[in-house]
Amino acid sequence: MAAFAEALPRFYRHLQAERQRSAHTLAGYRRQLESQAAFFKDHGVNQLDELSEGHIRQWLAFESRRGQSPRSLAQGLSALRSCYQYFVHLGELGDNPASRVKPPKQPKRLPKALGLDETERLFNGTSQDPLLIRDKAMLELMYSCGLRLAELVAVDVDHIHNGEVRVTGKGSKERIVPVGGKALEAIAQWRQQRGQFSKGGEKALFISSRGSRVSVRTVQQRFGQYAKKAGLDSHLNPHRLRHSFATHLLSSSGDLRAVQELLGHSQLATT
């Protein structure tokens, strides 16, 4: 079996010629794999078939102590796994030890909450376009109530009553959430426009230009477009609005339990 020094150039040529990887990607693979090969050589591994799961875990622990991020370690492990899989495919190796080593857990990154100036710019705009009026009503309702995207899309006309919205969340759990005055105003304006799109019998509060319930994908796209029109520099996705609702409410009230109930979290740790 070939030594690392002989095998790696063959893998690079495969990446470039057959998989048509960019120069930037090739440089990343080269940097990761040659660093690993040097480490394994120092630990008595010279041939590809001498590498074990234990050696790979030693490398992960070593790089972690050096301060490498979980993301960087996962990239390195992925490069090693791809390299070994190539030689397994050629029949030159019978095993890929890297396929049995799990990458380190990535820390969950929370979306950044909207700043107060961003929130003001997002909600202060007005428009005569019926679909923009709909978009603003969706934005207001999601921010006012901290709804999940699927929950927003599932809201029917009769789910809003007496200043509250009935929501069915994860696990088919139902909750009642108060709706803020600004959101109610925006929804009332949308209701005046909704009739020109609505097909008979459609229960959804928020509908598309074709008259059917608005899709999750449409909401994602429209929120991004609306934020751009409002002059927001950063990307706006639906979950960022839910996170902003929770952050702003907790900052003003300090009541974590109330935020938990409004978000529909079963565990306080999630909140």
N, C-alpha and C positions, 0 to 999 in steps of 0.2 A: 504494500500500500504506500502511496506517495506521502512524502513529508508535507507539512503545512506550507513550507516555502515553495514547493513545486505545485501544490494543488491550488493555492489561492489565485495565482495568475490565470489559471484555466477557468476558475469560477468568474473572475472579472470579465474575461473575454465572452463568457456565456451571457453575463448581464448586459454587456454592451451590444453584442451582435445579435443575439436571439431574443432577449427581453427588451432591448432598446432602452435601457435606463439612461437617464440624463447624466451629464458629467458631474453635476452636484450630487446626485444619488450615488454614483460610483465612488466619488471621493468619500462619502459617508461610510459606505460598506468597507472601503479599503482601510480607513482610519480605525474602524471598530475591529475588524478581523485581524489586522496586523498587530494591534495592541493585545488582543486576546492570544494570538499565536505566541507572542513574546512571553506573556504570562504563563501559558501552558508549558512552554519550553523550559522555563525556570522551575517548573514543577514536574519535570521528567516526562513530558508528553511531546514527542517529536513527530509521530505518525498520526494521521487522522483517526485510524482505528484504535488508537490507544486512549482516546478521550472518553471519560466517564461522566456520569451525572455529578459525581462528587467533585470532579475538577471544575465543572461549570459552576457549581454552588460556591466553591472556594473563590472563583473569580468574581462572582456577584458580591460575596461578602467583602472581598478586598476592595473592590471599586466603591462599594457603599461606605466603607470606612474612610475612603479618600474623598468622600463628599459628593459622589456622582448621584444625580437625581434618579428617582424611580423611572422617570420617562426615558432618560438616557440609557439606563440599564436594560429597559425593555427593548429599546432599539437595538442595542448590542446583541441581546439574546435572539432577537428576530433575525439579525444578519447571520448569526452562527447557525440558526435553525435552517435558514434558506440555503446556506452553503452546504451543509450536510445533506439536506434533502436532494440537492442536485446530484451529489455523488451516489446517494442511494438509488436515485432514478437511473443513473448510468449502470448500476449493478456493481459498482466498485466498493460500496459499503453495504452491509446488511442491516445497519441500525443507525438511527439518528438520536443520540442521547439528549440533544437539546430539545427534542419534542416532548420530553417527559419532565422538563424543568419549567415550573411556572414563573412568569415574570413577577417582579415585586409589585405590590398593590400600589396603584396610582392614587394620590390624594384627591378627593373630590373637590372640584373647584366650584364655588358658588358663583352665580352670576352677580355682577355688580349692580347694586340698587341704583335707580335713577336719582340724580341730585335734585334738589328743590327747583333749581332754575330749569333743568331739563323737563321736570314734571310740568312746570308752568307753561313752557313752550309747547309741549305735547298736547295739552288740553285747552289752550287758549285759542287755537285756530278755529275759524268758521268757514263753512263752505255751503254752496247751494247744490252741489253734486250729490244726488241721492245715495250713491255708494260710499262717498266719503262721510256722509252723515251716518250711514250704517257702521262704517269703520270706527268712527268716534264713539258711537254707542257701545260697540264691542269693547273698545279700549277702556271706556269709563266703567263698564260693568266689571270687567276683569280686574281693574285696579281697585275699584270700590269694594269688591268682595273677595279678592284673592283667589279667583277661580283657576282651576287647571284648564288647559286648552280644551281637552275633551269635554269637560263640564260646560264650558262656555258654548261650544258648538251644540251641545245637547239641550240647551235651554229652549223650552217651548213658550209660546205666547202666554199660556195660562199659568206658567210657573212663577210669574211675577205678580204679586198681589199684596196690597196694603204695605207697600214699601219694603217687601221682603222677596227673596228669590228662593225657590225650592230647588235644591241641587242633589243629584245622585252622583256620589263620588266612587272611589275605589271600593271594591267588594260590595257594590250595590248599596252602600250606606248612604242614607238620605240625611241631609241637614238643611236647616233654614238659616239663611244669612241675610242680615239687614243690608239694604241698598242705599247708598248715599244720595243726597239730593241732586248733585250734579249728574250722577249716572241716570237717575230717574228722568231728569230733563232731557238728556241726550236720547234715551230710549223712547220718550214721548215724541221727539222730533223724528226719529226713525220710523215709528209706527205710522206717522202721517205719510211717509214715503213708501212704506212696505207694500201697500196695496197695488202699486203699479207693477210690481214684480211677482206678486204672490199668485200661485196656482190654487185652484179650489181644493180645500182640505189640507193644505200644508200647515202643520202645527208649529214648525220651527220659528223662533223669534227672528233669527238672523238667516236670511236667505240670499242666494246668489242672484245675478242678473237673469238667470234662467228659471228662477222661481223655486228652486229646490234648496234644501238645507245647505248652508255654506259648509265647505269642507275644511278639514284641519289644515291642509296645505294652502288653501286660499287665505285663511286667516294669517298664517305665517308670512305669506308673501305680502299681503295688504298691510300688516303691521309694520313691516320693514319699509314699505313705500310711504306710509303715513308718517313714520318717524323722519324719513329723509325730507319730506315736504315741510315738516315742522322745524327743520334745521338742526336735528340731533346729529352730532358727529359720530356717536357710537351706534353699533347695531342694536336693534330692539327686537327681541323675540318674546313670545307670550310668557315663557317662564320667568323672564326678567321682570315683567309687570307683577306677577304673583309674588316674586321675591321682594320687589319694591313695596308692595302692599304690606307684607309682613314686617319688613324693616322699619318702614315709616310708622306703622301702628305700634310696634314694640317700643320705638324711640319715644313716642308721645304718651303711651299709657304705662309701659313697664309691666304689662300683664301678659306673661308668657302663656298662661293657661287659656286666656281668651283668644290669643292668636292661634293656639293649637286647635281650638274648637272651630274657629272660623275657617282655618285652612283645611279642616277635615283630616288631621293627622291622628292616627290611633295611638302613636307613641310620642311622648313629649320630647324624647331624644331626637326624633326626626325634625321637629320644629326648631 
